[in-house]
Amino acid sequence: MIRAEGHRRPTISVFGLGRMGLPIAMRLAAAGHDVRGWDIDASRRAAAADAGVTSAASPTDAVRDPTSVPTDPARNPTPNPTDPARNPAAVPPDALRDIRVLVTVLPGAPEVAALLGAGGAGGGADADAGADAGERVGGGSRRGADRGRGDADGGDSDSTSTSANSDGRKPDGSSGSDGAVSDPTIGDAGRRDSNPDGAGSNGNGTSDVTSDGRDPGGSSRSGGTVSTGTVSGGGTVSTGTVSGGGADSSGEFIDALSPGAVWLDLTSNDPRVAEAVARRLAARGIASVAAPMRGGPAAAASASLGFTVSGDPAAIESVRPLLAALGDPDPVVVGDRVGQAHTLKLAGNAAWFGQLLAITEALQLAVAAGIPPRAALDALRAGPTASALLDEWAPRLLDGDTAPDFGLDRVVEELEALVAIARAAGIEAPVASVTAATHREALAHYGAVDGELLGAAHLQRASGVRLDGR
């Protein structure tokens, strides 16, 4: 368990202050922890400071001894000389706090690889899979250099790369220039907000996690550049760079973490990236725990998140109080390696998107046979296909909703990662492969916009059989 030692209370650093990260940081602070947050986006650091979370000017400052931390002056503009949360210099020497937990709430594997680049970590059982991850997380990411979300928890940052992939798409997977949905029947529902910190979202303004725990994509924005780190054939993550917004060079801040600290990754991460980062941290005596989330911004704000957990057993026990403070006192533990929880999260997401496509086809067949779509849905609900997806999501299909809180490029990124992992394990994964291919086609048509139901919309557009009566 995480315990205070005398006056030395555990300190938590939260990287990513977007729609999920900010409410998570606030909940941990409300539970009595000293929380310091960092985000590459200055407006999010300001929002954190306004919410009472100490804002650090850089990743290194976020994990450094608080008596030496220069809090971000632009984000904490009115220090209170008696309030350690606003003025670390006010902390008396006998109350120094050690950083014990680094929490990452990032939009995806490219940002984890870039921020916690693991150059020099070698070997591992996933060495062969590392080559595939390198191709995807590096140059082939759906949100590559020109749409990479550079701040934790989704703060997208703009860079200027416009080079095309071999199939003619930009590195972010989009075919359009502005990320707009090109299907007139979709309208503006899938268009990314130019300021995701505000409306729409995970509270922190980035693409985070939706109601079932998938982590949505987000909009492109300025304020920093993320060069997505890569996983090499040896299963190692090269040191990608994160610049702008007070960011350090990739992984530089890790040297400021004390041995005995714990990395708690709440990101929907690529297991190969997570394993490579965990090896680097282990070499410094830092344990790792993966806890991808179930729940969205509302669940984060109300402390009702759920988690699937894997990693170092002792470290899992140490972070249980944090997971409990976020809503899950008894999370499902699936293994002792960080990649295991992340693999299961990707597999669950792929199953969800595959079910969504199958239900769309079933409803289209009903419509083609002259059955009203809502009558068809009621019949499916009463049969063996009854499910939460039919209850909660299928009605949105009939309303023409695209669920624009999750990036289509992120959907493709996750599906492609899972297919690569499956094939490396000798599993052909035909269902996941078809699901990924359908969403790739949707991405080529709509571009890198928000809309986790756009794969289903693509099926309707391609066949001309719509479910919304349009």
C-alpha positions as CSV (number, residue, x, y, z in Angstrom):
1,M,0.0,0.0,0.0
2,I,1.1,3.6,-0.5
3,R,1.6,5.0,2.9
4,A,2.8,8.3,4.3
5,E,6.2,7.9,6.1
6,G,6.1,10.4,9.0
7,H,5.4,13.7,7.3
8,R,6.5,12.3,3.9
9,R,3.3,11.8,1.9
10,P,3.3,10.1,-1.5
11,T,3.2,12.5,-4.4
12,I,1.5,11.7,-7.7
13,S,2.5,13.1,-11.1
14,V,-0.2,13.1,-13.7
15,F,0.9,13.4,-17.3
16,G,-2.0,14.5,-19.4
17,L,-4.6,17.0,-18.2
18,G,-7.2,16.6,-20.9
19,R,-10.8,15.3,-20.7
20,M,-9.8,12.3,-18.6
21,G,-6.5,13.4,-17.1
22,L,-7.8,16.6,-15.4
23,P,-10.7,15.0,-13.6
24,I,-8.5,12.1,-12.6
25,A,-5.9,14.5,-11.1
26,M,-8.7,16.4,-9.3
27,R,-10.1,13.1,-7.8
28,L,-6.6,12.0,-6.6
29,A,-6.1,15.5,-5.0
30,A,-9.5,15.3,-3.4
31,A,-8.4,11.9,-1.9
32,G,-5.7,13.7,-0.1
33,H,-2.7,13.1,-2.4
34,D,-0.2,15.7,-3.4
35,V,-0.8,15.9,-7.1
36,R,1.3,17.6,-9.7
37,G,0.2,17.7,-13.3
38,W,1.8,18.4,-16.6
39,D,0.5,18.7,-20.1
40,I,2.1,20.0,-23.3
41,D,-0.8,22.3,-23.8
42,A,-0.6,25.6,-21.8
43,S,-4.3,26.0,-21.6
44,R,-4.7,22.7,-19.9
45,R,-2.0,23.5,-17.4
46,A,-3.9,26.7,-16.7
47,A,-7.1,24.8,-16.3
48,A,-5.4,22.4,-13.9
49,A,-4.1,25.2,-11.8
50,D,-7.6,26.8,-11.7
51,A,-8.9,23.5,-10.5
52,G,-6.4,23.4,-7.6
53,V,-3.9,20.9,-9.1
54,T,-0.4,22.1,-9.0
55,S,0.8,22.7,-12.6
56,A,4.4,21.9,-13.5
57,A,6.3,23.7,-16.2
58,S,7.8,20.5,-17.6
59,P,7.8,16.7,-17.1
60,T,11.0,16.9,-15.1
61,D,9.5,19.5,-12.8
62,A,6.4,17.4,-12.4
63,V,8.5,14.5,-10.9
64,R,11.1,16.5,-9.1
65,D,11.3,17.1,-5.3
66,P,8.7,19.8,-4.7
67,T,11.1,22.1,-2.8
68,S,13.0,22.5,-6.1
69,V,10.1,22.5,-8.5
70,P,9.5,25.8,-10.3
71,T,5.8,25.6,-10.8
72,D,4.6,26.9,-14.1
73,P,4.4,30.7,-13.4
74,A,2.0,31.2,-16.2
75,R,-0.3,28.5,-14.9
76,N,-0.1,29.2,-11.2
77,P,-0.2,33.0,-11.4
78,T,-1.1,33.8,-7.8
79,P,1.0,31.8,-5.4
80,N,-0.3,31.5,-1.9
81,P,2.7,31.7,0.4
82,T,1.0,29.4,3.0
83,D,-0.3,26.9,0.5
84,P,2.2,24.2,-0.6
85,A,0.0,23.2,-3.5
86,R,0.5,26.7,-5.0
87,N,3.9,27.5,-3.5
88,P,6.2,24.5,-3.1
89,A,8.7,26.7,-1.4
90,A,6.3,26.9,1.5
91,V,6.7,23.2,2.2
92,P,8.9,22.9,5.3
93,P,12.1,20.7,5.1
94,D,10.6,18.0,7.3
95,A,7.6,17.6,5.0
96,L,9.5,16.8,1.8
97,R,7.6,14.4,-0.4
98,D,9.0,11.8,-2.7
99,I,7.4,11.2,-6.1
100,R,6.0,7.7,-5.7
101,V,3.6,7.3,-8.7
102,L,3.7,8.6,-12.2
103,V,0.3,8.4,-13.8
104,T,0.1,8.6,-17.6
105,V,-3.3,9.4,-19.2
106,L,-2.2,9.7,-22.8
107,P,-4.2,9.4,-26.0
108,G,-2.2,6.4,-27.3
109,A,1.0,4.5,-27.9
110,P,2.7,7.1,-30.1
111,E,2.6,9.6,-27.3
112,V,3.7,7.1,-24.7
113,A,6.6,6.1,-26.9
114,A,7.5,9.7,-27.6
115,L,7.3,10.9,-24.0
116,L,8.7,7.9,-22.2
117,G,11.1,6.8,-25.0
118,A,12.9,3.7,-24.0
119,G,16.1,3.8,-26.0
120,G,18.6,1.2,-24.8
121,A,16.0,-1.1,-23.3
122,G,16.7,-4.4,-25.0
123,G,15.4,-7.9,-25.6
124,G,12.3,-9.3,-24.2
125,A,9.8,-11.9,-25.3
126,D,8.1,-9.4,-27.5
127,A,11.2,-8.6,-29.6
128,D,9.8,-9.8,-32.9
129,A,6.5,-8.0,-32.3
130,G,8.5,-4.8,-31.7
131,A,9.3,-4.5,-35.4
132,D,5.6,-4.3,-36.2
133,A,5.0,-1.8,-33.5
134,G,7.8,0.3,-34.8
135,E,6.3,0.5,-38.2
136,R,2.9,1.4,-36.8
137,V,3.9,3.7,-33.9
138,G,6.6,5.4,-36.0
139,G,5.9,6.4,-39.6
140,G,2.7,4.5,-40.0
141,S,0.7,5.7,-37.1
142,R,-2.8,7.0,-37.9
143,R,-1.9,10.0,-35.9
144,G,1.7,10.4,-37.2
145,A,3.9,13.3,-36.9
146,D,1.5,15.8,-38.3
147,R,-1.4,14.9,-36.0
148,G,0.5,13.5,-33.0
149,R,-1.2,14.2,-29.7
150,G,1.6,15.5,-27.8
151,D,0.3,16.0,-24.5
152,A,-0.8,13.5,-22.1
153,D,-4.3,12.5,-22.4
154,G,-4.8,13.8,-25.8
155,G,-3.5,17.3,-26.3
156,D,-2.9,17.1,-30.0
157,S,0.0,19.0,-31.3
158,D,0.5,20.2,-34.8
159,S,3.6,19.6,-36.8
160,T,4.0,20.3,-40.4
161,S,4.6,16.9,-41.9
162,T,2.4,16.3,-45.0
163,S,4.2,13.4,-46.5
164,A,1.9,10.6,-47.7
165,N,1.9,6.9,-46.9
166,S,2.3,4.4,-49.6
167,D,-1.5,4.3,-50.1
168,G,-1.7,8.0,-50.6
169,R,-3.0,8.9,-47.2
170,K,-1.3,11.4,-44.9
171,P,0.6,10.0,-41.9
172,D,-2.5,10.6,-39.8
173,G,-4.5,8.4,-42.2
174,S,-6.8,11.1,-43.4
175,S,-7.6,11.9,-47.0
176,G,-8.9,15.4,-46.6
177,S,-7.1,18.5,-45.6
178,D,-9.0,19.7,-42.7
179,G,-10.2,16.7,-40.9
180,A,-13.8,17.3,-41.8
181,V,-16.3,14.6,-42.5
182,S,-16.9,14.6,-46.2
183,D,-20.2,12.6,-46.2
184,P,-23.0,15.2,-46.3
185,T,-25.3,12.9,-44.4
186,I,-23.0,13.1,-41.5
187,G,-22.7,16.8,-41.4
188,D,-20.5,18.4,-38.8
189,A,-21.0,15.7,-36.2
190,G,-17.5,14.2,-36.9
191,R,-15.6,17.5,-37.3
192,R,-13.0,18.0,-34.6
193,D,-13.3,21.0,-32.4
194,S,-10.4,23.3,-32.8
195,N,-10.2,23.6,-29.0
196,P,-10.9,20.1,-27.6
197,D,-10.3,21.3,-24.1
198,G,-13.7,22.6,-24.1
199,A,-16.8,21.1,-25.4
200,G,-17.3,17.7,-26.2
201,S,-15.4,15.7,-24.2
202,N,-13.4,14.0,-21.7
203,G,-13.2,16.9,-19.4
204,N,-9.7,17.5,-20.2
205,G,-10.2,18.4,-23.7
206,T,-8.5,15.6,-25.4
207,S,-9.6,12.4,-26.7
208,D,-9.7,10.1,-23.8
209,V,-12.0,7.3,-22.9
210,T,-15.6,6.8,-23.9
211,S,-18.3,5.1,-21.9
212,D,-17.0,1.7,-22.4
213,G,-13.4,2.6,-21.8
214,R,-12.1,3.1,-25.4
215,D,-9.9,6.1,-25.6
216,P,-11.1,8.6,-28.2
217,G,-9.0,10.6,-30.6
218,G,-8.9,14.3,-30.5
219,S,-8.3,17.4,-32.5
220,S,-5.1,18.7,-33.9
221,R,-3.8,21.7,-32.0
222,S,-0.7,23.8,-31.7
223,G,1.5,24.3,-28.7
224,G,4.0,21.4,-29.0
225,T,5.3,18.8,-31.4
226,V,5.4,15.1,-30.8
227,S,7.8,13.0,-32.7
228,T,6.3,9.5,-32.2
229,G,8.9,7.2,-30.8
230,T,9.3,3.8,-32.4
231,V,9.7,0.3,-31.2
232,S,12.6,-1.4,-32.8
233,G,13.0,-5.0,-33.9
234,G,14.5,-5.7,-30.5
235,G,11.4,-4.6,-28.7
236,T,12.9,-1.3,-27.7
237,V,11.5,2.2,-27.9
238,S,13.8,4.8,-29.5
239,T,13.9,8.2,-27.9
240,G,11.3,10.1,-29.8
241,T,11.2,13.8,-28.9
242,V,8.5,15.9,-27.3
243,S,9.0,19.6,-27.8
244,G,7.1,22.8,-27.0
245,G,4.9,23.4,-24.0
246,G,7.8,23.1,-21.6
247,A,8.4,19.5,-22.6
248,D,11.8,17.8,-22.0
249,S,13.5,15.6,-24.5
250,S,11.9,12.2,-24.5
251,G,12.4,10.2,-21.3
252,E,14.7,12.8,-19.8
253,F,12.5,13.3,-16.8
254,I,12.9,9.6,-15.9
255,D,16.3,10.4,-14.4
256,A,14.5,12.5,-11.8
257,L,12.3,9.6,-10.6
258,S,13.5,7.9,-7.5
259,P,14.0,4.1,-7.4
260,G,10.9,2.6,-5.8
261,A,8.5,4.8,-7.8
262,V,5.7,3.2,-9.8
263,W,4.5,4.0,-13.4
264,L,0.8,3.6,-13.6
265,D,-0.3,3.7,-17.2
266,L,-4.0,4.4,-17.7
267,T,-3.6,4.9,-21.5
268,S,-5.1,2.5,-24.0
269,N,-1.5,1.6,-25.0
270,D,0.1,-0.8,-27.4
271,P,1.4,-3.7,-25.2
272,R,4.7,-3.7,-27.1
273,V,5.3,-0.1,-26.3
274,A,4.3,-0.6,-22.7
275,E,6.6,-3.6,-22.2
276,A,9.6,-1.7,-23.7
277,V,9.0,1.3,-21.5
278,A,8.6,-1.0,-18.5
279,R,12.0,-2.6,-19.2
280,R,13.6,0.8,-19.2
281,L,12.0,1.8,-16.0
282,A,12.8,-1.5,-14.3
283,A,16.5,-0.8,-15.0
284,R,16.1,2.2,-12.7
285,G,14.2,0.4,-10.0
286,I,10.8,1.7,-11.1
287,A,7.9,-0.8,-11.3
288,S,5.1,-0.6,-13.8
289,V,1.4,-1.2,-13.7
290,A,-1.0,-1.1,-16.6
291,A,-4.6,-0.1,-15.8
292,P,-6.5,0.8,-19.0
293,M,-9.8,2.4,-18.1
294,R,-13.5,1.6,-18.5
295,G,-15.5,4.8,-18.4
296,G,-15.5,8.3,-19.8
297,P,-15.2,11.8,-18.6
298,A,-18.3,11.7,-16.5
299,A,-17.1,8.5,-14.8
300,A,-13.7,10.2,-14.1
301,A,-15.4,13.2,-12.6
302,S,-17.7,11.1,-10.4
303,A,-15.0,8.6,-9.4
304,S,-16.8,5.6,-11.0
305,L,-14.1,4.4,-13.4
306,G,-13.2,0.7,-13.8
307,F,-9.8,-0.8,-14.6
308,T,-8.3,-3.9,-16.0
309,V,-4.9,-4.3,-14.4
310,S,-1.6,-6.1,-14.9
311,G,2.0,-5.6,-13.9
312,D,4.3,-6.0,-11.0
313,P,2.3,-7.6,-8.2
314,A,3.7,-5.5,-5.4
315,A,3.3,-2.4,-7.4
316,I,-0.4,-3.3,-8.1
317,E,-1.0,-3.5,-4.4
318,S,0.7,-0.1,-3.9
319,V,-1.6,1.6,-6.4
320,R,-4.9,0.0,-5.3
321,P,-5.7,3.1,-3.1
322,L,-5.4,5.3,-6.2
323,L,-7.6,3.0,-8.3
324,A,-10.1,2.9,-5.4
325,A,-10.1,6.7,-5.3
326,L,-11.0,6.7,-9.0
327,G,-13.9,4.3,-8.5
328,D,-12.6,0.7,-8.6
329,P,-11.5,-0.7,-5.2
330,D,-11.3,-4.3,-6.6
331,P,-10.0,-4.1,-10.2
332,V,-9.7,-7.2,-12.4
333,V,-6.1,-8.3,-12.3
334,V,-5.1,-10.3,-15.4
335,G,-1.4,-10.9,-15.1
336,D,2.0,-9.8,-14.0
337,R,3.2,-8.1,-17.2
338,V,2.1,-4.6,-18.2
339,G,1.4,-5.8,-21.8
340,Q,-1.3,-8.2,-20.7
341,A,-3.9,-5.7,-19.6
342,H,-3.2,-3.6,-22.7
343,T,-3.6,-6.6,-25.0
344,L,-6.9,-7.4,-23.4
345,K,-8.1,-3.8,-23.8
346,L,-7.2,-3.8,-27.5
347,A,-8.9,-7.2,-28.0
348,G,-12.0,-6.0,-26.2
349,N,-12.2,-2.9,-28.3
350,A,-11.8,-4.9,-31.5
351,A,-14.6,-7.2,-30.4
352,W,-16.8,-4.2,-29.8
353,F,-16.1,-2.6,-33.2
354,G,-16.6,-6.0,-34.9
355,Q,-20.0,-6.5,-33.1
356,L,-21.0,-3.0,-34.2
357,L,-20.4,-3.8,-37.8
358,A,-22.2,-7.1,-37.6
359,I,-25.3,-5.4,-36.0
360,T,-25.2,-2.7,-38.7
361,E,-25.3,-5.4,-41.4
362,A,-28.2,-7.3,-39.6
363,L,-30.2,-4.1,-39.4
364,Q,-29.5,-3.3,-43.0
365,L,-30.7,-6.7,-44.1
366,A,-33.9,-6.0,-42.1
367,V,-34.4,-2.7,-43.8
368,A,-33.8,-4.2,-47.3
369,A,-36.5,-6.8,-46.4
370,G,-39.0,-4.0,-45.7
371,I,-38.8,-4.2,-41.9
372,P,-38.7,-0.8,-40.0
373,P,-35.3,-0.4,-38.4
374,R,-36.7,0.1,-34.9
375,A,-38.9,-3.0,-35.1
376,A,-35.8,-4.9,-36.3
377,L,-33.8,-3.6,-33.3
378,D,-36.5,-4.6,-30.9
379,A,-36.5,-8.1,-32.3
380,L,-32.8,-8.4,-32.1
381,R,-32.9,-7.2,-28.5
382,A,-35.4,-10.0,-27.7
383,G,-33.2,-12.7,-29.2
384,P,-29.8,-14.3,-28.6
385,T,-28.0,-11.1,-29.8
386,A,-29.3,-9.1,-26.8
387,S,-26.5,-7.0,-25.4
388,A,-25.5,-3.7,-24.0
389,L,-24.3,-2.7,-27.4
390,L,-27.8,-3.2,-28.8
391,D,-29.3,-1.3,-25.9
392,E,-27.0,1.6,-25.7
393,W,-25.4,2.0,-29.1
394,A,-27.7,0.6,-31.8
395,P,-30.3,3.3,-31.1
396,R,-27.6,5.9,-31.9
397,L,-27.1,4.2,-35.3
398,L,-30.8,4.7,-36.1
399,D,-30.5,8.4,-35.1
400,G,-27.6,8.9,-37.5
401,D,-25.3,9.7,-34.5
402,T,-21.6,9.1,-35.2
403,A,-20.5,9.4,-31.6
404,P,-17.9,12.1,-32.3
405,D,-15.9,11.7,-29.1
406,F,-13.4,9.1,-30.3
407,G,-11.0,9.6,-33.2
408,L,-11.5,7.3,-36.3
409,D,-7.7,7.4,-36.8
410,R,-7.3,6.1,-33.3
411,V,-9.8,3.3,-34.0
412,V,-7.7,2.2,-36.9
413,E,-4.5,2.5,-35.0
414,E,-5.8,0.2,-32.2
415,L,-7.2,-2.3,-34.6
416,E,-4.1,-2.5,-36.7
417,A,-2.0,-3.0,-33.6
418,L,-4.2,-5.9,-32.4
419,V,-4.0,-7.6,-35.8
420,A,-0.2,-7.3,-35.9
421,I,0.0,-8.7,-32.3
422,A,-2.4,-11.6,-33.2
423,R,-0.4,-12.5,-36.3
424,A,2.9,-12.4,-34.4
425,A,1.3,-15.0,-32.0
426,G,0.3,-17.2,-35.0
427,I,-3.4,-16.2,-34.8
428,E,-4.8,-15.1,-38.2
429,A,-7.5,-13.0,-36.7
430,P,-9.8,-12.8,-39.7
431,V,-12.6,-11.0,-37.9
432,A,-10.3,-8.4,-36.5
433,S,-8.7,-8.0,-39.9
434,V,-12.0,-7.4,-41.6
435,T,-13.0,-4.9,-38.9
436,A,-9.7,-3.1,-39.3
437,A,-10.0,-3.0,-43.1
438,T,-13.5,-1.6,-42.9
439,H,-12.4,1.2,-40.6
440,R,-9.4,1.9,-42.8
441,E,-11.8,2.4,-45.7
442,A,-13.9,4.7,-43.5
443,L,-10.8,6.6,-42.6
444,A,-9.9,7.0,-46.2
445,H,-13.3,8.5,-47.0
446,Y,-14.0,10.6,-43.9
447,G,-10.5,11.6,-42.8
448,A,-9.1,11.7,-39.4
449,V,-12.2,13.0,-37.6
450,D,-14.0,12.1,-34.4
451,G,-16.7,9.4,-34.8
452,E,-16.4,5.9,-33.4
453,L,-19.6,4.9,-35.2
454,L,-18.1,6.0,-38.6
455,G,-17.3,2.4,-39.5
456,A,-21.0,1.6,-39.4
457,A,-21.7,4.8,-41.3
458,H,-19.3,3.7,-44.0
459,L,-21.2,0.4,-44.4
460,Q,-24.4,2.3,-44.9
461,R,-22.9,4.8,-47.3
462,A,-21.2,2.1,-49.4
463,S,-24.4,0.0,-49.8
464,G,-26.9,2.9,-49.9
465,V,-29.0,1.1,-47.3
466,R,-29.3,3.6,-44.4
467,L,-30.7,3.0,-40.9
468,D,-31.6,6.6,-40.1
469,G,-34.3,7.0,-42.8
470,R,-32.3,9.6,-44.7
